Amino acid sequence: MVVVPESDFMQQINANTRSTFLLSVAALIGATILGILTAKWVVRPILKLNAAAQALARNEWDTKLALNREDELGELAAAFNSMAEQC
C-alpha cells in the first residue's frame, strides 16, 4: 500500500480549479462586453429613428434621417424622410 499525502494529491486539483474559475470569469467578462457592444450596434439606428420621430412631432420638418438599410428600419427611415419632404 502506498500512502500519498493529501496536500500532494490535492495540489493539482486545486490548481485546475483555480484555472477553471479564472477562465470562467474571463469568459463571462468577454461575453458581457460583446453583448453590450452588440446591443449598442442594434439599438443605435432605433435611437436615430426615435430622434427623427420626436423632431417631426416638434414640427421640425427639415429633419433628414440617413439610414441606408434594406430592412424594416430602412423602410421606416424612408417613410420619415418622405413625411418630412411632404410638409
Distance bins in CASP14 RR format, pairs under 12 A and 6 or more apart:
PFRMAT RR
TARGET T0000
AUTHOR 0000-0000-0000
RMODE 2
METHOD distances of the structure
MODEL  1
2 8 0 0 0 0 0 1 0 0 0 0 0
2 9 0 0 0 0 0 1 0 0 0 0 0
3 9 0 0 0 0 0 1 0 0 0 0 0
4 10 0 0 0 0 1 0 0 0 0 0 0
4 11 0 0 0 0 0 1 0 0 0 0 0
4 12 0 0 0 0 0 1 0 0 0 0 0
5 11 0 0 0 0 1 0 0 0 0 0 0
6 13 0 0 0 0 0 1 0 0 0 0 0
6 14 0 0 0 0 0 1 0 0 0 0 0
7 13 0 0 0 0 0 1 0 0 0 0 0
7 14 0 0 0 0 1 0 0 0 0 0 0
8 14 0 0 0 0 0 1 0 0 0 0 0
10 16 0 0 0 0 0 1 0 0 0 0 0
10 17 0 0 0 0 1 0 0 0 0 0 0
11 17 0 0 0 0 0 1 0 0 0 0 0
11 18 0 0 0 0 0 1 0 0 0 0 0
12 18 0 0 0 0 0 1 0 0 0 0 0
12 19 0 0 0 0 0 1 0 0 0 0 0
13 19 0 0 0 0 0 1 0 0 0 0 0
13 20 0 0 0 0 0 1 0 0 0 0 0
14 20 0 0 0 0 0 1 0 0 0 0 0
14 21 0 0 0 0 0 1 0 0 0 0 0
15 21 0 0 0 0 0 1 0 0 0 0 0
15 22 0 0 0 0 0 1 0 0 0 0 0
16 22 0 0 0 0 0 1 0 0 0 0 0
16 23 0 0 0 0 0 1 0 0 0 0 0
17 23 0 0 0 0 0 1 0 0 0 0 0
17 24 0 0 0 0 0 1 0 0 0 0 0
18 24 0 0 0 0 0 1 0 0 0 0 0
18 25 0 0 0 0 0 1 0 0 0 0 0
19 25 0 0 0 0 0 1 0 0 0 0 0
19 26 0 0 0 0 0 1 0 0 0 0 0
20 26 0 0 0 0 0 1 0 0 0 0 0
20 27 0 0 0 0 0 1 0 0 0 0 0
21 27 0 0 0 0 0 1 0 0 0 0 0
21 28 0 0 0 0 0 1 0 0 0 0 0
22 28 0 0 0 0 0 1 0 0 0 0 0
22 29 0 0 0 0 0 1 0 0 0 0 0
23 29 0 0 0 0 0 1 0 0 0 0 0
23 30 0 0 0 0 0 1 0 0 0 0 0
24 30 0 0 0 0 0 1 0 0 0 0 0
24 31 0 0 0 0 0 1 0 0 0 0 0
25 31 0 0 0 0 0 1 0 0 0 0 0
25 32 0 0 0 0 0 1 0 0 0 0 0
26 32 0 0 0 0 0 1 0 0 0 0 0
26 33 0 0 0 0 0 1 0 0 0 0 0
27 33 0 0 0 0 0 1 0 0 0 0 0
27 34 0 0 0 0 0 1 0 0 0 0 0
28 34 0 0 0 0 0 1 0 0 0 0 0
28 35 0 0 0 0 0 1 0 0 0 0 0
29 35 0 0 0 0 0 1 0 0 0 0 0
29 36 0 0 0 0 0 1 0 0 0 0 0
30 36 0 0 0 0 1 0 0 0 0 0 0
30 37 0 0 0 0 1 0 0 0 0 0 0
30 38 0 0 0 0 0 1 0 0 0 0 0
31 37 0 0 0 0 0 1 0 0 0 0 0
31 38 0 0 0 0 0 1 0 0 0 0 0
32 38 0 0 0 0 0 1 0 0 0 0 0
32 39 0 0 0 0 0 1 0 0 0 0 0
33 39 0 0 0 0 0 1 0 0 0 0 0
33 40 0 0 0 0 0 1 0 0 0 0 0
34 40 0 0 0 0 0 1 0 0 0 0 0
34 41 0 0 0 0 0 1 0 0 0 0 0
35 41 0 0 0 0 1 0 0 0 0 0 0
35 42 0 0 0 0 1 0 0 0 0 0 0
35 43 0 0 0 0 0 1 0 0 0 0 0
36 42 0 0 0 0 0 1 0 0 0 0 0
36 43 0 0 0 0 0 1 0 0 0 0 0
37 43 0 0 0 0 0 1 0 0 0 0 0
37 44 0 0 0 0 0 1 0 0 0 0 0
38 44 0 0 0 0 0 1 0 0 0 0 0
39 46 0 0 0 0 0 1 0 0 0 0 0
39 47 0 0 0 0 0 1 0 0 0 0 0
40 46 0 0 0 0 0 1 0 0 0 0 0
40 47 0 0 0 0 1 0 0 0 0 0 0
41 47 0 0 0 0 0 1 0 0 0 0 0
42 71 0 0 0 0 0 1 0 0 0 0 0
42 73 0 0 0 0 1 0 0 0 0 0 0
43 49 0 0 0 0 0 1 0 0 0 0 0
43 50 0 0 0 0 1 0 0 0 0 0 0
43 73 0 0 0 0 0 1 0 0 0 0 0
44 50 0 0 0 0 0 1 0 0 0 0 0
44 51 0 0 0 0 0 1 0 0 0 0 0
44 67 0 0 0 0 1 0 0 0 0 0 0
44 69 0 0 0 0 0 1 0 0 0 0 0
44 73 0 0 0 0 0 1 0 0 0 0 0
45 51 0 0 0 0 0 1 0 0 0 0 0
45 52 0 0 0 0 0 1 0 0 0 0 0
45 65 0 0 0 0 1 0 0 0 0 0 0
45 66 0 0 0 0 0 1 0 0 0 0 0
45 67 1 0 1 0 0 0 0 0 0 0 0
45 68 0 0 0 0 0 1 0 0 0 0 0
45 69 1 0 0 1 0 0 0 0 0 0 0
45 71 0 0 0 0 1 0 0 0 0 0 0
45 72 0 0 0 0 0 1 0 0 0 0 0
45 73 1 0 1 0 0 0 0 0 0 0 0
45 74 0 0 0 0 1 0 0 0 0 0 0
45 75 0 0 0 0 0 1 0 0 0 0 0
45 76 0 0 0 0 1 0 0 0 0 0 0
45 77 1 0 0 1 0 0 0 0 0 0 0
45 80 0 0 0 0 0 1 0 0 0 0 0
46 52 0 0 0 0 0 1 0 0 0 0 0
46 53 0 0 0 0 0 1 0 0 0 0 0
46 65 0 0 0 0 0 1 0 0 0 0 0
46 67 0 0 0 0 0 1 0 0 0 0 0
46 69 0 0 0 0 0 1 0 0 0 0 0
46 71 0 0 0 0 0 1 0 0 0 0 0
46 72 0 0 0 0 0 1 0 0 0 0 0
46 73 1 0 0 1 0 0 0 0 0 0 0
46 74 0 0 0 0 0 1 0 0 0 0 0
46 76 0 0 0 0 1 0 0 0 0 0 0
46 77 0 0 0 0 0 1 0 0 0 0 0
47 53 0 0 0 0 0 1 0 0 0 0 0
47 54 0 0 0 0 0 1 0 0 0 0 0
47 65 0 0 0 0 0 1 0 0 0 0 0
47 67 0 0 0 0 0 1 0 0 0 0 0
47 73 0 0 0 0 0 1 0 0 0 0 0
48 54 0 0 0 0 0 1 0 0 0 0 0
48 55 0 0 0 0 0 1 0 0 0 0 0
48 63 0 0 0 0 0 1 0 0 0 0 0
48 64 0 0 0 0 0 1 0 0 0 0 0
48 65 1 0 0 1 0 0 0 0 0 0 0
48 66 0 0 0 0 1 0 0 0 0 0 0
48 67 1 0 0 1 0 0 0 0 0 0 0
48 68 0 0 0 0 0 1 0 0 0 0 0
48 69 0 0 0 0 0 1 0 0 0 0 0
48 73 0 0 0 0 1 0 0 0 0 0 0
48 74 0 0 0 0 0 1 0 0 0 0 0
48 76 0 0 0 0 0 1 0 0 0 0 0
48 77 1 0 0 1 0 0 0 0 0 0 0
48 80 0 0 0 0 1 0 0 0 0 0 0
48 81 0 0 0 0 0 1 0 0 0 0 0
49 55 0 0 0 0 0 1 0 0 0 0 0
49 56 0 0 0 0 0 1 0 0 0 0 0
49 63 0 0 0 0 0 1 0 0 0 0 0
49 65 1 0 0 1 0 0 0 0 0 0 0
49 66 0 0 0 0 0 1 0 0 0 0 0
49 67 1 0 0 1 0 0 0 0 0 0 0
49 69 0 0 0 0 0 1 0 0 0 0 0
49 72 0 0 0 0 0 1 0 0 0 0 0
49 73 1 0 0 1 0 0 0 0 0 0 0
49 74 0 0 0 0 1 0 0 0 0 0 0
49 75 0 0 0 0 0 1 0 0 0 0 0
49 76 1 0 1 0 0 0 0 0 0 0 0
49 77 1 0 0 1 0 0 0 0 0 0 0
49 78 0 0 0 0 0 1 0 0 0 0 0
49 79 0 0 0 0 1 0 0 0 0 0 0
49 80 1 0 0 1 0 0 0 0 0 0 0
49 81 0 0 0 0 0 1 0 0 0 0 0
50 56 0 0 0 0 0 1 0 0 0 0 0
50 57 0 0 0 0 0 1 0 0 0 0 0
50 65 0 0 0 0 0 1 0 0 0 0 0
50 73 0 0 0 0 0 1 0 0 0 0 0
50 76 0 0 0 0 0 1 0 0 0 0 0
50 77 0 0 0 0 0 1 0 0 0 0 0
50 80 0 0 0 0 0 1 0 0 0 0 0
51 57 0 0 0 0 0 1 0 0 0 0 0
51 58 0 0 0 0 0 1 0 0 0 0 0
51 60 0 0 0 0 0 1 0 0 0 0 0
51 63 0 0 0 0 1 0 0 0 0 0 0
51 64 0 0 0 0 0 1 0 0 0 0 0
51 65 0 0 0 0 1 0 0 0 0 0 0
51 67 0 0 0 0 0 1 0 0 0 0 0
51 77 0 0 0 0 0 1 0 0 0 0 0
51 80 0 0 0 0 0 1 0 0 0 0 0
52 58 0 0 0 0 0 1 0 0 0 0 0
52 60 0 0 0 0 1 0 0 0 0 0 0
52 61 0 0 0 0 0 1 0 0 0 0 0
52 62 0 0 0 0 0 1 0 0 0 0 0
52 63 1 0 1 0 0 0 0 0 0 0 0
52 64 0 0 0 0 1 0 0 0 0 0 0
52 65 1 0 1 0 0 0 0 0 0 0 0
52 66 0 0 0 0 1 0 0 0 0 0 0
52 67 0 0 0 0 1 0 0 0 0 0 0
52 73 0 0 0 0 0 1 0 0 0 0 0
52 74 0 0 0 0 0 1 0 0 0 0 0
52 76 0 0 0 0 1 0 0 0 0 0 0
52 77 1 0 0 1 0 0 0 0 0 0 0
52 78 0 0 0 0 0 1 0 0 0 0 0
52 79 0 0 0 0 0 1 0 0 0 0 0
52 80 1 0 1 0 0 0 0 0 0 0 0
52 81 0 0 0 0 1 0 0 0 0 0 0
52 82 0 0 0 0 0 1 0 0 0 0 0
52 83 0 0 0 0 1 0 0 0 0 0 0
52 84 0 0 0 0 1 0 0 0 0 0 0
53 60 0 0 0 0 0 1 0 0 0 0 0
53 63 0 0 0 0 1 0 0 0 0 0 0
53 65 0 0 0 0 1 0 0 0 0 0 0
53 76 0 0 0 0 1 0 0 0 0 0 0
53 77 0 0 0 0 0 1 0 0 0 0 0
53 79 0 0 0 0 0 1 0 0 0 0 0
53 80 1 0 0 1 0 0 0 0 0 0 0
53 81 0 0 0 0 0 1 0 0 0 0 0
53 83 0 0 0 0 1 0 0 0 0 0 0
53 84 0 0 0 0 0 1 0 0 0 0 0
54 60 0 0 0 0 1 0 0 0 0 0 0
54 63 0 0 0 0 1 0 0 0 0 0 0
54 65 0 0 0 0 0 1 0 0 0 0 0
54 80 0 0 0 0 0 1 0 0 0 0 0
55 61 0 0 0 0 1 0 0 0 0 0 0
55 62 0 0 0 0 1 0 0 0 0 0 0
55 63 1 0 1 0 0 0 0 0 0 0 0
55 64 0 0 0 0 1 0 0 0 0 0 0
55 65 0 0 0 0 1 0 0 0 0 0 0
55 80 0 0 0 0 1 0 0 0 0 0 0
55 81 0 0 0 0 0 1 0 0 0 0 0
55 83 0 0 0 0 0 1 0 0 0 0 0
55 84 0 0 0 0 1 0 0 0 0 0 0
55 87 0 0 0 0 0 1 0 0 0 0 0
56 62 0 0 0 0 0 1 0 0 0 0 0
56 63 1 0 0 1 0 0 0 0 0 0 0
56 64 0 0 0 0 0 1 0 0 0 0 0
56 65 0 0 0 0 1 0 0 0 0 0 0
56 79 0 0 0 0 0 1 0 0 0 0 0
56 80 1 0 0 1 0 0 0 0 0 0 0
56 81 0 0 0 0 0 1 0 0 0 0 0
56 82 0 0 0 0 0 1 0 0 0 0 0
56 83 1 0 0 1 0 0 0 0 0 0 0
56 84 1 0 0 1 0 0 0 0 0 0 0
56 85 0 0 0 0 0 1 0 0 0 0 0
56 86 0 0 0 0 0 1 0 0 0 0 0
56 87 0 0 0 0 1 0 0 0 0 0 0
57 63 0 0 0 0 0 1 0 0 0 0 0
57 80 0 0 0 0 0 1 0 0 0 0 0
57 83 0 0 0 0 0 1 0 0 0 0 0
57 84 0 0 0 0 0 1 0 0 0 0 0
58 84 0 0 0 0 0 1 0 0 0 0 0
59 83 0 0 0 0 0 1 0 0 0 0 0
59 84 0 0 0 0 0 1 0 0 0 0 0
59 87 0 0 0 0 1 0 0 0 0 0 0
60 80 0 0 0 0 0 1 0 0 0 0 0
60 83 0 0 0 0 0 1 0 0 0 0 0
60 84 0 0 0 0 1 0 0 0 0 0 0
60 87 0 0 0 0 0 1 0 0 0 0 0
61 80 0 0 0 0 0 1 0 0 0 0 0
61 81 0 0 0 0 0 1 0 0 0 0 0
61 82 0 0 0 0 0 1 0 0 0 0 0
61 83 0 0 0 0 1 0 0 0 0 0 0
61 84 1 0 1 0 0 0 0 0 0 0 0
61 85 0 0 0 0 1 0 0 0 0 0 0
61 86 0 0 0 0 1 0 0 0 0 0 0
61 87 1 0 1 0 0 0 0 0 0 0 0
62 81 0 0 0 0 0 1 0 0 0 0 0
62 84 1 0 0 1 0 0 0 0 0 0 0
62 85 0 0 0 0 1 0 0 0 0 0 0
62 87 0 0 0 0 1 0 0 0 0 0 0
63 77 0 0 0 0 0 1 0 0 0 0 0
63 80 1 0 0 1 0 0 0 0 0 0 0
63 81 0 0 0 0 1 0 0 0 0 0 0
63 82 0 0 0 0 0 1 0 0 0 0 0
63 83 0 0 0 0 1 0 0 0 0 0 0
63 84 1 0 1 0 0 0 0 0 0 0 0
63 85 0 0 0 0 0 1 0 0 0 0 0
63 87 0 0 0 0 0 1 0 0 0 0 0
64 77 0 0 0 0 1 0 0 0 0 0 0
64 78 0 0 0 0 0 1 0 0 0 0 0
64 80 0 0 0 0 1 0 0 0 0 0 0
64 81 1 0 1 0 0 0 0 0 0 0 0
64 82 0 0 0 0 0 1 0 0 0 0 0
64 83 0 0 0 0 0 1 0 0 0 0 0
64 84 1 0 0 1 0 0 0 0 0 0 0
64 85 0 0 0 0 1 0 0 0 0 0 0
65 73 0 0 0 0 1 0 0 0 0 0 0
65 74 0 0 0 0 1 0 0 0 0 0 0
65 75 0 0 0 0 0 1 0 0 0 0 0
65 76 0 0 0 0 1 0 0 0 0 0 0
65 77 1 0 1 0 0 0 0 0 0 0 0
65 78 0 0 0 0 1 0 0 0 0 0 0
65 79 0 0 0 0 1 0 0 0 0 0 0
65 80 1 0 1 0 0 0 0 0 0 0 0
65 81 1 0 1 0 0 0 0 0 0 0 0
65 82 0 0 0 0 0 1 0 0 0 0 0
65 83 0 0 0 0 0 1 0 0 0 0 0
65 84 0 0 0 0 1 0 0 0 0 0 0
65 85 0 0 0 0 0 1 0 0 0 0 0
66 74 0 0 0 0 0 1 0 0 0 0 0
66 77 1 0 0 1 0 0 0 0 0 0 0
66 78 0 0 0 0 0 1 0 0 0 0 0
66 80 0 0 0 0 0 1 0 0 0 0 0
66 81 0 0 0 0 1 0 0 0 0 0 0
67 73 1 0 0 1 0 0 0 0 0 0 0
67 74 1 0 1 0 0 0 0 0 0 0 0
67 75 0 0 0 0 1 0 0 0 0 0 0
67 76 0 0 0 0 1 0 0 0 0 0 0
67 77 1 1 0 0 0 0 0 0 0 0 0
67 78 0 0 0 0 1 0 0 0 0 0 0
67 79 0 0 0 0 0 1 0 0 0 0 0
67 80 0 0 0 0 1 0 0 0 0 0 0
67 81 0 0 0 0 1 0 0 0 0 0 0
68 74 1 0 0 1 0 0 0 0 0 0 0
68 75 0 0 0 0 0 1 0 0 0 0 0
68 77 0 0 0 0 1 0 0 0 0 0 0
68 78 0 0 0 0 1 0 0 0 0 0 0
68 81 0 0 0 0 0 1 0 0 0 0 0
69 75 0 0 0 0 1 0 0 0 0 0 0
69 76 0 0 0 0 1 0 0 0 0 0 0
69 77 1 0 0 1 0 0 0 0 0 0 0
69 78 0 0 0 0 1 0 0 0 0 0 0
70 77 0 0 0 0 0 1 0 0 0 0 0
70 78 0 0 0 0 0 1 0 0 0 0 0
71 77 0 0 0 0 0 1 0 0 0 0 0
71 78 0 0 0 0 0 1 0 0 0 0 0
72 78 0 0 0 0 0 1 0 0 0 0 0
72 79 0 0 0 0 0 1 0 0 0 0 0
73 79 0 0 0 0 0 1 0 0 0 0 0
73 80 0 0 0 0 0 1 0 0 0 0 0
74 80 0 0 0 0 1 0 0 0 0 0 0
74 81 0 0 0 0 1 0 0 0 0 0 0
74 82 0 0 0 0 0 1 0 0 0 0 0
75 81 0 0 0 0 0 1 0 0 0 0 0
75 82 0 0 0 0 0 1 0 0 0 0 0
76 82 0 0 0 0 0 1 0 0 0 0 0
76 83 0 0 0 0 0 1 0 0 0 0 0
77 83 0 0 0 0 0 1 0 0 0 0 0
77 84 0 0 0 0 0 1 0 0 0 0 0
78 84 0 0 0 0 0 1 0 0 0 0 0
78 85 0 0 0 0 0 1 0 0 0 0 0
79 85 0 0 0 0 0 1 0 0 0 0 0
79 86 0 0 0 0 0 1 0 0 0 0 0
80 86 0 0 0 0 0 1 0 0 0 0 0
80 87 0 0 0 0 0 1 0 0 0 0 0
81 87 0 0 0 0 0 1 0 0 0 0 0
END
